[in-house]
Amino acid sequence: MLPNSIHPNHQNISRKRRFKRVNKYLQNILTAVFLLLITICIGIVGFVTIDDYTVQEAIYMTIITLSTVGYGEVKPLSEVGQMFASFLIIFNLGIFAYAISVISTFIIEGELRLFLKDYKVYQKVQQLRNHTIVCGFGRHGRQISEELRKSDLPFLVIEPNPTLIQDLRDLQFLFLEGDATHDQVLLEAGIEHAKAIVVTYGEDAFNVYTVLTARQLNPRLRIITRASDHNAEKKLLRAGADYVVLSEVIGGFYMATLIHQPNVVEFFNIISNMGDVAINFKEVEYSHIKDKFKGKSIRDLNFRQHTGVNIIGVRHKDGHYSVNPGPEVQINKGMSLVILGDMNQLQAFETLVIS
């Protein structure tokens, strides 16, 4: 199934899908109200036709009959009128019992509370800007979400599985229940304002469709996805992905390295923020640096002395990287710095350097 084209009423469609459990109960309540209105109309028509009541008298008689309050008739009923009133009472009791059952179930089973809680999540989702969209909450999506939360970065998860949706509620992650291959779901997730999207579905076809849809909706978006093999990698790159991760390749390299260089892997865990010591990389673009630091050499900047961070790489204007750049390298327009430090050092760097 290919991604749907953009529909002008995508917000209404998404809202109905998101609250489908609540809609089931609301539809039952509306059905009960509709039946009650039909019963009132039948009562009015019946009393006017059978015993020549005026419309006002018929409305009054219908209301007191349906409510079973026991007031007297406006005027005596004929035998046919009495039979009609009896039928009206019995029919109304069934409708009333049905409505009470639906409303009680809606409240007792917690659907109302869940509805209000999910609506608050939806309100927060609508306020997200410059965020990351994670498609799928499987093994990879869960790990990505944990890392994003650990780094205090704004994100939301799109997931169609109700069981995993409950996990997202328990973890207090922002989420949307739906299929990311549909463009209206991505629009509701704020893809037009998003910084990046990570597609983590286990099937390459779903990843391709999602990447195609995301690239169409936001050409400037950074798209990261996973692939099962090199053939899928090529398709995903053609579909518009910026980065394709081959999980098996990375896992194989990781395990092979553990055989002959286990300490290197342990250090990698540390600098990847997966160990006990919280150390992070950060890429800082030239445009985000304060003017007083622009055009200076790494030696003159002396960030290590002032903040404790180390400049371990420089991305040049043409896109290539210099690893462990020398002190004479000058920071010019179009370049980016790759720095390494713990959370306190990075915070000190941001306070001092970033505008």
N, C-alpha and C positions, 0 to 999 in steps of 0.2 A: 504494500500500500504506500503510494507516494504521498509526500506532504500535501496537505490541503492548501488551496489558495486562500489569500487573505479575505476574510469576510467582514463587512462593515459592522456587524453585530457581534464581533468576536468576544467582547467583554461579557455580554449576556450569555452567550453559549458557554464560556468558561465558568461563569458563576453557577449556572445550572449543573454543570458537571461536577464542580468542586463540592457542592452541597447536595449531592444526589441522595444521600441517606436522609437528610432533613426534608428534601423535596417529597420523598415517599410519604412521610408523616403529614406534611402540609397538604399534599394532594388528598389524603384521606380525610383530613379536617375540612377542606374545602368541599369535598364530596358530601360530607355530613351536613354542612351549611346549605349546600345546594338542595339536598333532599328536604331539609327543613323548610326552605323557601317554597319549594314545590308543594309541600304539604299545606302551607299557609294559603297558597293560591287555590289549591283544590278545595280547602275549607271555605274560603270566601265564595267561590263559585257555587259550591254545594248548598250553602245556607241561602244564598240569593235565589238559586233555582228551585230548591225543594220547598222552602217555607216563606218565600217572598220577603226575605229580610232586605233592608237597605244595605248598601255597601258598607256604611259605617257600622251598622248593627252586625253585619256578617264578619267584619274584621274583629270586632269585640268578642263575638261568640267563638270565633276561631282561636283567638289568643287564650281565652279562659278555658277552652276545651283542651288545647294542646298543653297548657301549663297545669291542668288538673287542679285548679285552686278551689273549685267547688262553689263558685258564685252561681246565682240563679240565672235562668235564661232571660233574654230580653222579652221574649214572648214564648208561649208554649210551643214545643216542637211536635210535629206530627210523628206518626210511627216510623215513617221513612226517615224523617229528620233525626229521630233518636238512634236508628240503626246507623245512619251516616256518622253521627257524632261518636258513637261507640267505635266504629271502624277507624275514625280519625285518631282517637286516643290510643288505640292499640298500635296503629302504624307509627305514631309519633314516639311511643315508648321504645320501639325498636331503633328508631333513628337516634334518640337521645342516648340510649345505651351504647350504640356504636360510637358516637362522638366522645362520650366519656372514656370509653376504652382506648380510643386513639390518643386522646390528650394525655391520659394517665401513662400510657406506654411511652409517649414522647418525653415525659418528664422523668418517670421512674427509671427508664433505661439509660438516662443521662445524655440523650441526643441533644436536648436543648442546651445543656452545659457545654457539650462538645461543639455545638454549632457556634455558640458565643466565643468559645476559646479559639476556634479556627478562624472566626471572623477577625479577631484581634490580630492573629498571625497575618491574615490577608492584608489588613491595614498597614502593618509594618512592611510587608513586601512591597506595597505600592510606594513607600517612601524611600526605597533603596536606590542608591546612585553609585556608579563606579564600582559595582559589585561583581561577584563571580556566580555564575549559574552552574550547579552541579547536576548533571542529568544521570539519574540512577543512583540508588542507595544500596548497592551490593557491597561486596568486599572492598572494591576500589573506591567507590563513592563514599563509603563510611570513613575510610582512612583519610581521604582528601578533605572531607568535612571536618574531621578532628584536627587536622593540621591547620586548616583555615581558621578554625575557632582558636586554636592555640596561638596563632599569629595575630589574632584580633582583627581579622579581615572580614568585611561584610560579604555574606553569601546566602544563597537559598538552594534548596534541593527540589528537583522535579522527580516525582516517583509515582507510578500508577498502582503499585501493589498496596492494598489496604493494610496488610500486616506490617509492612515496612513504614507506612505512614504513621502507625501507632508508635513505632520505635522513634520516629522523628519527633513526635509529640513528647515522648518521655525524655528525650535528649534536649528538648526545647530548642530545636533547630527551626529556622524559617523554612517553609516548604509550600509546594503546590502539588495537589493531587491531579495527575494527568499524564498525557503522552507527549514527550518533547518533540516527536516527529511532526506534531501539529503546530502550525505557525501561531495560532491563536493562544496556545499555551505559553509559547516563548514570549509573545507580546505581553501577556499578563505577567510574566516573570520579569518584565522590564528589560528585555534584551536590547532595546534601543538606547538604554542608559547604562548597560552593563560594560564592564571592563574586559571580562573573559568568560568563556564557557568551557566546561570540562565534560566530555561525553564518555561515559564509562560502561555502556551497555555491553553485555557479553556477546551479543550477535553483531557481526560486522555490518550487516544490512541496516540495522537500526542506527548504528553509528554514522553510516554514510548518509542516510536520510536526514538525520538530525543536523549533521554538519552542513548539508546542502541548504536546509531551511534556515539555519542560523546565519550562514554567510549571506543569504539573500536578504534577510531582515536587517543585518548590521554589517556592512562591508568592512568597517574598521575594527570589528571585534577580534580579540585574540582567541583562537579556537584550538583546544588541546583535546586529543582523543586517544583511545587505545585501539590496538589492532591485534589480531591473532597471528598474522603472518605478513610477509613482505608484499604479497599480492594485494592484501587488504590495505596495507600501508600506502601503496601507490594510488589506489582508488580514493582513499581518504584525503590524500594530498591534492588530487585533482578536484575533489569535491569542495575544497576550500580550507582544509585544516592547516593551521600554521605549524603544529607539532603533532607527531604521531608516536606514541609510546608502545613499544613491543614488550609486553610484560614478561613473556617467556625469555626473551633475549636478555633483558636486564636481570631477571632472576637467575638465569644460567651463569652470567658473568659474575654475579654476586656470590653464588655458591662456589664457583671455580676459584675465585679470589680467596675465599675462606680456607681453601686447602693449603695454599702456599704463602698467603699474606694475611693471616687473621687480624693482626694488629692494624693493618691498613683499613680493613673493614670496620673495625671498632672506631677508628678515628673518623671514618666517613659517617658513621652513625652519630657521632658527636656533632660534627659540623652540619649535619642534615637535621639537627634538632630532634633526633630520634633516641638519643641517649639520655643519661641522667643530667648532663650539663647542657644548659640551654644556650646554644650558640647558633647564630643565624647568618645567612648571606643576605645582602640587600643590594639591589641595583639602583643607582641614583643617576638620573639623567641630568645633563648639563643645564637644561632649562629650569630645573628645580633647585639649583644651587644659588645661594646669595651672590649678588654681583661682586662683592669684595673678594670672593674666592675664584672667580672666573679668570681664565687666562694665566693662572699661576702654575708652577711646576709642583710635582708631588712633594719635593723637598721643602718648598716654601709653604705649602699647605700644612705640613706637619700634623696631620690629623691624629696620628697615633699618640703623640704627646698630649694633645688637648682633649681627646675623647677616648682613646684606648683602642679604636678600631684600626684594622689593617686594610690597606688597598691591595687586594690580591689579583685584580684584573682591571683592564681598561677596554671598553668597546669603542673602536674608532668609528669615524663617520661612514666609512665604506663597509662596516659590518663585521670586520674581523676583530679578534680579541688579542690583546697582549697579556699573557699570564705573568704575574709577579713583575709588574713594570718597574723600570728603574726610576730613581729619584729625579732624573732630568726630564721625564715625560711631562709635557705641558697639557693642561686641561682646556680644550678649546671647544667651540660650538659644534654640536652634533655628536659629542662623545658621551659616554656613560662610565661611571665608576662602579666596580663590584667590590663591596667592602665586607669584612667579616668581623663579628664581635658578639658579645653576649647582649642580653636585652638592655641592660643598663648602659653599656657602651653605645649601642645603636640609638638609644633615646637621647643620650648626650650629643651624639652626632647630629641627629635631627634638629635638636634645639639650637646647636651652633651653626650648622651649615645650610639646612634646607629652608628655603624661603616660604 
